[in-house]
Amino acid sequence: MNTNKDYLPDTDPLYDRVIKALEDVRPYLQADGGDCQLVGITKDMVVDVKLLGACGSCPMSTLTLRAGVEQAVKRAIPEIARVESV
């Protein structure tokens, strides 16, 4: 985990919930040759993810992040403020 930000400890139960939400959206990313990895969750309830594979270099990655990944995470965990790509 990246320690440059003020992340919640990875033992926080919120991590399991976010991971589950990411696993639900992962097949759609993988179908296009991409993926995402959880980097951390800040105390401000911002989920940092790293877009991998085709998603990391795709010009539509911002749309994928907002309309796909962020919406799936926020639908599953309403207390999450947003999802950011790092």
VMD Tcl script that builds the backbone (N, CA, C; Angstrom):
set m [mol new atoms 258]
animate dup $m
set s [atomselect $m all]
$s set {name element resname resid chain x y z} {
  {N N MET 1 A 0.841 -1.181 0.000}
  {CA C MET 1 A 0.000 0.000 0.000}
  {C C MET 1 A 0.886 1.244 0.000}
  {N N ASN 2 A 0.413 2.258 -0.704}
  {CA C ASN 2 A 1.124 3.532 -0.794}
  {C C ASN 2 A 1.013 4.251 0.548}
  {N N THR 3 A 2.130 4.697 1.098}
  {CA C THR 3 A 2.096 5.373 2.397}
  {C C THR 3 A 2.240 6.893 2.274}
  {N N ASN 4 A 2.195 7.430 1.039}
  {CA C ASN 4 A 2.299 8.872 0.862}
  {C C ASN 4 A 1.022 9.592 1.270}
  {N N LYS 5 A -0.083 8.902 1.327}
  {CA C LYS 5 A -1.362 9.491 1.709}
  {C C LYS 5 A -1.780 8.949 3.058}
  {N N ASP 6 A -2.782 9.577 3.630}
  {CA C ASP 6 A -3.306 9.153 4.925}
  {C C ASP 6 A -4.407 8.117 4.703}
  {N N TYR 7 A -3.989 6.871 4.461}
  {CA C TYR 7 A -4.922 5.786 4.182}
  {C C TYR 7 A -5.414 5.134 5.471}
  {N N LEU 8 A -6.625 4.610 5.394}
  {CA C LEU 8 A -7.122 3.751 6.472}
  {C C LEU 8 A -6.240 2.510 6.516}
  {N N PRO 9 A -6.112 1.869 7.669}
  {CA C PRO 9 A -5.328 0.621 7.703}
  {C C PRO 9 A -6.016 -0.437 6.844}
  {N N ASP 10 A -5.220 -1.256 6.170}
  {CA C ASP 10 A -5.822 -2.249 5.276}
  {C C ASP 10 A -6.561 -3.359 6.019}
  {N N THR 11 A -6.560 -3.297 7.334}
  {CA C THR 11 A -7.352 -4.231 8.135}
  {C C THR 11 A -8.770 -3.699 8.379}
  {N N ASP 12 A -9.034 -2.462 7.983}
  {CA C ASP 12 A -10.360 -1.869 8.148}
  {C C ASP 12 A -11.376 -2.691 7.340}
  {N N PRO 13 A -12.545 -2.997 7.903}
  {CA C PRO 13 A -13.555 -3.801 7.195}
  {C C PRO 13 A -14.030 -3.172 5.884}
  {N N LEU 14 A -13.830 -1.887 5.730}
  {CA C LEU 14 A -14.221 -1.215 4.492}
  {C C LEU 14 A -13.444 -1.772 3.297}
  {N N TYR 15 A -12.205 -2.216 3.526}
  {CA C TYR 15 A -11.398 -2.776 2.441}
  {C C TYR 15 A -12.077 -3.980 1.811}
  {N N ASP 16 A -12.620 -4.876 2.624}
  {CA C ASP 16 A -13.283 -6.061 2.083}
  {C C ASP 16 A -14.485 -5.677 1.231}
  {N N ARG 17 A -15.213 -4.661 1.653}
  {CA C ARG 17 A -16.384 -4.209 0.902}
  {C C ARG 17 A -15.980 -3.584 -0.425}
  {N N VAL 18 A -14.924 -2.798 -0.424}
  {CA C VAL 18 A -14.447 -2.172 -1.662}
  {C C VAL 18 A -13.903 -3.239 -2.606}
  {N N ILE 19 A -13.140 -4.169 -2.079}
  {CA C ILE 19 A -12.600 -5.249 -2.912}
  {C C ILE 19 A -13.732 -6.034 -3.567}
  {N N LYS 20 A -14.788 -6.320 -2.828}
  {CA C LYS 20 A -15.941 -7.036 -3.379}
  {C C LYS 20 A -16.570 -6.226 -4.513}
  {N N ALA 21 A -16.736 -4.923 -4.326}
  {CA C ALA 21 A -17.315 -4.074 -5.375}
  {C C ALA 21 A -16.422 -4.061 -6.614}
  {N N LEU 22 A -15.102 -4.003 -6.414}
  {CA C LEU 22 A -14.176 -4.018 -7.547}
  {C C LEU 22 A -14.225 -5.361 -8.267}
  {N N GLU 23 A -14.367 -6.441 -7.515}
  {CA C GLU 23 A -14.460 -7.763 -8.138}
  {C C GLU 23 A -15.715 -7.892 -8.989}
  {N N ASP 24 A -16.782 -7.173 -8.611}
  {CA C ASP 24 A -18.014 -7.214 -9.397}
  {C C ASP 24 A -17.860 -6.514 -10.748}
  {N N VAL 25 A -17.032 -5.484 -10.805}
  {CA C VAL 25 A -16.838 -4.730 -12.050}
  {C C VAL 25 A -15.642 -5.248 -12.857}
  {N N ARG 26 A -14.773 -5.982 -12.218}
  {CA C ARG 26 A -13.534 -6.472 -12.854}
  {C C ARG 26 A -13.768 -7.247 -14.159}
  {N N PRO 27 A -14.767 -8.138 -14.261}
  {CA C PRO 27 A -14.951 -8.872 -15.525}
  {C C PRO 27 A -15.184 -7.948 -16.732}
  {N N TYR 28 A -15.833 -6.825 -16.523}
  {CA C TYR 28 A -16.069 -5.879 -17.613}
  {C C TYR 28 A -14.768 -5.225 -18.053}
  {N N LEU 29 A -13.915 -4.914 -17.097}
  {CA C LEU 29 A -12.607 -4.337 -17.428}
  {C C LEU 29 A -11.739 -5.366 -18.144}
  {N N GLN 30 A -11.747 -6.587 -17.632}
  {CA C GLN 30 A -10.916 -7.640 -18.205}
  {C C GLN 30 A -11.372 -8.022 -19.610}
  {N N ALA 31 A -12.653 -7.873 -19.893}
  {CA C ALA 31 A -13.160 -8.179 -21.230}
  {C C ALA 31 A -12.532 -7.279 -22.288}
  {N N ASP 32 A -12.105 -6.094 -21.886}
  {CA C ASP 32 A -11.454 -5.157 -22.796}
  {C C ASP 32 A -9.940 -5.126 -22.609}
  {N N GLY 33 A -9.391 -6.108 -21.903}
  {CA C GLY 33 A -7.944 -6.193 -21.731}
  {C C GLY 33 A -7.386 -5.354 -20.604}
  {N N GLY 34 A -8.250 -4.907 -19.695}
  {CA C GLY 34 A -7.791 -4.077 -18.587}
  {C C GLY 34 A -8.067 -4.717 -17.242}
  {N N ASP 35 A -7.821 -3.949 -16.199}
  {CA C ASP 35 A -8.075 -4.398 -14.833}
  {C C ASP 35 A -7.869 -3.192 -13.915}
  {N N CYS 36 A -8.126 -3.385 -12.637}
  {CA C CYS 36 A -7.854 -2.330 -11.663}
  {C C CYS 36 A -7.374 -2.968 -10.371}
  {N N GLN 37 A -6.626 -2.192 -9.623}
  {CA C GLN 37 A -6.049 -2.661 -8.366}
  {C C GLN 37 A -6.316 -1.607 -7.296}
  {N N LEU 38 A -6.773 -2.054 -6.142}
  {CA C LEU 38 A -7.003 -1.149 -5.023}
  {C C LEU 38 A -5.662 -0.712 -4.451}
  {N N VAL 39 A -5.459 0.599 -4.363}
  {CA C VAL 39 A -4.235 1.155 -3.792}
  {C C VAL 39 A -4.463 1.488 -2.321}
  {N N GLY 40 A -5.608 2.106 -2.019}
  {CA C GLY 40 A -5.906 2.450 -0.639}
  {C C GLY 40 A -7.200 3.225 -0.534}
  {N N ILE 41 A -7.639 3.420 0.709}
  {CA C ILE 41 A -8.837 4.190 1.005}
  {C C ILE 41 A -8.422 5.272 1.994}
  {N N THR 42 A -8.631 6.526 1.610}
  {CA C THR 42 A -8.236 7.618 2.491}
  {C C THR 42 A -9.261 7.799 3.603}
  {N N LYS 43 A -8.857 8.515 4.628}
  {CA C LYS 43 A -9.766 8.799 5.738}
  {C C LYS 43 A -10.906 9.708 5.305}
  {N N ASP 44 A -10.750 10.373 4.136}
  {CA C ASP 44 A -11.808 11.205 3.557}
  {C C ASP 44 A -12.753 10.385 2.685}
  {N N MET 45 A -12.615 9.059 2.735}
  {CA C MET 45 A -13.453 8.128 1.985}
  {C C MET 45 A -13.272 8.239 0.471}
  {N N VAL 46 A -12.031 8.436 0.047}
  {CA C VAL 46 A -11.679 8.412 -1.369}
  {C C VAL 46 A -10.940 7.109 -1.621}
  {N N VAL 47 A -11.416 6.351 -2.594}
  {CA C VAL 47 A -10.789 5.089 -2.963}
  {C C VAL 47 A -9.793 5.374 -4.085}
  {N N ASP 48 A -8.541 5.030 -3.873}
  {CA C ASP 48 A -7.515 5.162 -4.906}
  {C C ASP 48 A -7.319 3.809 -5.564}
  {N N VAL 49 A -7.424 3.795 -6.887}
  {CA C VAL 49 A -7.201 2.576 -7.650}
  {C C VAL 49 A -6.154 2.845 -8.719}
  {N N LYS 50 A -5.536 1.786 -9.164}
  {CA C LYS 50 A -4.603 1.868 -10.282}
  {C C LYS 50 A -5.236 1.099 -11.427}
  {N N LEU 51 A -5.423 1.778 -12.562}
  {CA C LEU 51 A -5.947 1.115 -13.744}
  {C C LEU 51 A -4.799 0.399 -14.434}
  {N N LEU 52 A -5.027 -0.849 -14.805}
  {CA C LEU 52 A -3.972 -1.692 -15.351}
  {C C LEU 52 A -4.307 -2.131 -16.776}
  {N N GLY 53 A -3.301 -2.616 -17.478}
  {CA C GLY 53 A -3.502 -3.149 -18.823}
  {C C GLY 53 A -4.028 -2.089 -19.760}
  {N N ALA 54 A -4.983 -2.475 -20.606}
  {CA C ALA 54 A -5.550 -1.555 -21.592}
  {C C ALA 54 A -6.209 -0.356 -20.923}
  {N N CYS 55 A -6.735 -0.528 -19.719}
  {CA C CYS 55 A -7.403 0.581 -19.023}
  {C C CYS 55 A -6.417 1.677 -18.630}
  {N N GLY 56 A -5.189 1.324 -18.402}
  {CA C GLY 56 A -4.197 2.307 -17.988}
  {C C GLY 56 A -3.825 3.297 -19.073}
  {N N SER 57 A -3.959 2.897 -20.334}
  {CA C SER 57 A -3.556 3.776 -21.434}
  {C C SER 57 A -4.718 4.164 -22.345}
  {N N CYS 58 A -5.915 3.741 -22.011}
  {CA C CYS 58 A -7.078 4.015 -22.852}
  {C C CYS 58 A -7.521 5.473 -22.728}
  {N N PRO 59 A -7.826 6.133 -23.855}
  {CA C PRO 59 A -8.305 7.513 -23.776}
  {C C PRO 59 A -9.673 7.626 -23.087}
  {N N MET 60 A -10.388 6.529 -22.972}
  {CA C MET 60 A -11.698 6.527 -22.320}
  {C C MET 60 A -11.605 6.118 -20.852}
  {N N SER 61 A -10.397 6.036 -20.311}
  {CA C SER 61 A -10.228 5.541 -18.945}
  {C C SER 61 A -10.936 6.409 -17.904}
  {N N THR 62 A -11.026 7.713 -18.139}
  {CA C THR 62 A -11.724 8.582 -17.189}
  {C C THR 62 A -13.207 8.230 -17.149}
  {N N LEU 63 A -13.792 7.989 -18.311}
  {CA C LEU 63 A -15.196 7.581 -18.370}
  {C C LEU 63 A -15.388 6.222 -17.706}
  {N N THR 64 A -14.485 5.288 -17.969}
  {CA C THR 64 A -14.545 3.970 -17.336}
  {C C THR 64 A -14.476 4.100 -15.826}
  {N N LEU 65 A -13.584 4.960 -15.361}
  {CA C LEU 65 A -13.411 5.145 -13.924}
  {C C LEU 65 A -14.685 5.722 -13.300}
  {N N ARG 66 A -15.217 6.784 -13.881}
  {CA C ARG 66 A -16.380 7.468 -13.303}
  {C C ARG 66 A -17.675 6.671 -13.479}
  {N N ALA 67 A -17.953 6.260 -14.707}
  {CA C ALA 67 A -19.240 5.624 -14.998}
  {C C ALA 67 A -19.262 4.146 -14.620}
  {N N GLY 68 A -18.110 3.529 -14.562}
  {CA C GLY 68 A -18.061 2.107 -14.252}
  {C C GLY 68 A -17.600 1.824 -12.843}
  {N N VAL 69 A -16.335 2.034 -12.603}
  {CA C VAL 69 A -15.725 1.666 -11.325}
  {C C VAL 69 A -16.312 2.488 -10.173}
  {N N GLU 70 A -16.331 3.812 -10.312}
  {CA C GLU 70 A -16.813 4.657 -9.218}
  {C C GLU 70 A -18.281 4.372 -8.901}
  {N N GLN 71 A -19.099 4.250 -9.918}
  {CA C GLN 71 A -20.525 4.002 -9.670}
  {C C GLN 71 A -20.749 2.660 -8.992}
  {N N ALA 72 A -20.002 1.635 -9.391}
  {CA C ALA 72 A -20.134 0.315 -8.759}
  {C C ALA 72 A -19.725 0.369 -7.289}
  {N N VAL 73 A -18.630 1.064 -6.998}
  {CA C VAL 73 A -18.158 1.159 -5.614}
  {C C VAL 73 A -19.133 1.977 -4.771}
  {N N LYS 74 A -19.577 3.122 -5.295}
  {CA C LYS 74 A -20.487 3.981 -4.524}
  {C C LYS 74 A -21.862 3.341 -4.346}
  {N N ARG 75 A -22.298 2.545 -5.306}
  {CA C ARG 75 A -23.571 1.826 -5.174}
  {C C ARG 75 A -23.474 0.789 -4.042}
  {N N ALA 76 A -22.334 0.119 -3.960}
  {CA C ALA 76 A -22.139 -0.903 -2.927}
  {C C ALA 76 A -21.824 -0.299 -1.564}
  {N N ILE 77 A -21.126 0.832 -1.569}
  {CA C ILE 77 A -20.688 1.467 -0.326}
  {C C ILE 77 A -20.982 2.969 -0.423}
  {N N PRO 78 A -22.192 3.386 -0.059}
  {CA C PRO 78 A -22.597 4.786 -0.229}
  {C C PRO 78 A -21.715 5.810 0.493}
  {N N GLU 79 A -21.020 5.394 1.533}
  {CA C GLU 79 A -20.196 6.348 2.288}
  {C C GLU 79 A -18.914 6.739 1.530}
  {N N ILE 80 A -18.596 6.057 0.442}
  {CA C ILE 80 A -17.429 6.418 -0.365}
  {C C ILE 80 A -17.747 7.704 -1.124}
  {N N ALA 81 A -16.841 8.677 -1.036}
  {CA C ALA 81 A -17.048 9.976 -1.676}
  {C C ALA 81 A -16.752 9.924 -3.170}
  {N N ARG 82 A -15.646 9.284 -3.541}
  {CA C ARG 82 A -15.276 9.181 -4.938}
  {C C ARG 82 A -14.176 8.135 -5.111}
  {N N VAL 83 A -13.904 7.830 -6.364}
  {CA C VAL 83 A -12.830 6.903 -6.730}
  {C C VAL 83 A -11.868 7.671 -7.625}
  {N N GLU 84 A -10.585 7.590 -7.320}
  {CA C GLU 84 A -9.553 8.293 -8.074}
  {C C GLU 84 A -8.547 7.292 -8.648}
  {N N SER 85 A -8.047 7.596 -9.813}
  {CA C SER 85 A -6.985 6.791 -10.409}
  {C C SER 85 A -5.637 7.391 -10.020}
  {N N VAL 86 A -4.732 6.576 -9.552}
  {CA C VAL 86 A -3.399 7.041 -9.171}
  {C C VAL 86 A -2.337 6.354 -10.002}
}
mol reanalyze $m
mol bondsrecalc $m
mol representation Tube
mol addrep $m
